[in-house]
Amino acid sequence: MMIYLVVFSISCLLFAIGEKKYKFCFVLGLILPTLLATMRADTVGVDVHVYVTPTYEHAKSANDISQFIMFNKSDLMTKDLEFGFIFISYLAANFFGGLWGLFFVYQLIMMLCIYYSIVEFSKLNLLHSESDCSIKIWHGMYVYYMLFYNVSLMMIRQSLACSLVLLGVILFVNKKNIKSIICIVLAISFHSTALIAIPMIAMYILLKEKGQIIQKIILFIGVIVFILGGQGYWIVLNILNNFITIPGRYMSYAYMFLQGNDINLAWVYMITISVITVYRLYQKYKTLINRYMLFLTFWSVFLFPLSIASANAGRIEYYFMYFLVLSIPMMTKAFKNVYCKDKRASVYMILLFGLIYWLGTIGLNDYTGTADYEFAFFQ
C-alpha cells in the first residue's frame, strides 16, 4: 500500500520542481503514476476481470476489428461496452501485445486530461490578481491522486469519461469550443453517462447571464432532485428514453436499484469540505468561474440522495466531484489568512484533506481492491 504514497509524493515533488524551473520534470511526474498503473497485476482493481480482461482476450483472438466487435457483442461481460472504449482497447492490445498496454493507454489518457485541466483552469484569468484561478499543478495532481487515482484502477471506463468531461468543460469555459466538443464526444464514447457534460455546460451558459432568477431556478431544480432521490432517476430516464435510446441496463431496476447503498461518509466529508472552500472563495471573489464552481459543488449535494438509493445511479455524482481537483487547491486563496504558528496553513489543509480521505477509503476500507498492490512480473 505504501508504494502509492511514495509514487504520489515523488510525482508531486517533480511537478513542484517543474513549476519552478525544470519543465521536463512535468513529463517524469506524469509518467511515474502511469507506470505504476501499467505494471500492476490484473488482480489490482476489482473491475479489471469484469470487462478489461475479456476485452483484451477478444482482441488477442480476433483476426480483425470486425471480428473483435462480434466477439464483444456475443459476450455477456462486454456486449454493452461503448464503442470508444473497445476501440481504444483493440488498438492498445494490438500495438503493445499485452494487457499492460491497455493499462498504460487508459492511465496515460486520464493523467493527461487531469494535468491539462489544471493548466487550462489556471489560464481562465490572466490578470495576476488574487481573484484569478491559478493553482499550483502539484496541488491539483495531489488532490487527484488522493481522491481518484485508486478508483481509476478499478472504475476504468467511467474514470476515463470523468477525466475527459472535466477537461472538456474547462476548455469550453476557456472558449476552446472545438477541443471541448472533441473531449466530450470521446467521453461519451467511453461511458454513456458522460452525457451529463451537456447540462454541465448549459448551466455555465445560463450562469453567465448573471440573472438571479436563473440562479434560483437552477437551485430549485437541484432541491427537487435532492428530495426525489432515487425516484427522480426514473422520471428523468423515462423522459429521455422518449427522445434517445437508453441502454437497457440503465432502465433495469435489477441492475440499477436492486441493492441499496449505505451513506458514504467519505463522500460526505469530501463534499462538505468542497462546499466550505468554494463558498468561502465565492464570498471573497464573486467571479463567474467561482459562481460556477459553487453551483457544481451544490449539485454534488443535490445528487447525494441518489447515491444512497443506488450505487450504480449515484456514479453520476463522480462527474461533479472530479471538479474537486480544481476547487480544493483553491484553499490557498479561500483560507489565505489562516495561520498556524505564524505560517500560512492553507497548503497543509490541502495535504491533510487528501491524506485523511485516502487513508479512510483505501487504507482502512479498500473498496477499490487496489490497496494490496502487486507487480505483474512477480505473479
Buried (B, 14 or more C-beta within 10 A) or exposed (E): BEEBBEBBEBBBBBBBBBBEEEEEBBEBBBBBBBBBBBBBBBBBBBBBEBBBBBBBBBBBEBEEBEEBBEBBEEBEBBEBBBEBBBBBBBBBBBEBEBBBBBBBBBBBBBBBBBBBBBBBBBBBBEEEEEBBBBBBBBBBBBBBBBBBBBBBBBBBBBBBBBBBBBBBBBBBBBEBEEBBBBBBBBBBBBBBBBBBBEEBBEBBEBBEEEEEEBBEEBBEBBEEBBEBBBEBBBEEBEEBEEEEEBEEEBBEEEBBBEEEBEEBEBBEBBBEBBBBBBBBBBEBBEBBBBBBBBBBBBBBBBBBBBBBBBBBBBBBBBBBBBBBBBBBBBBBBBBBEEEEEEEBBBBEBBBEBBBBBBBBBBBEEBBBBBBEBBEBEEE
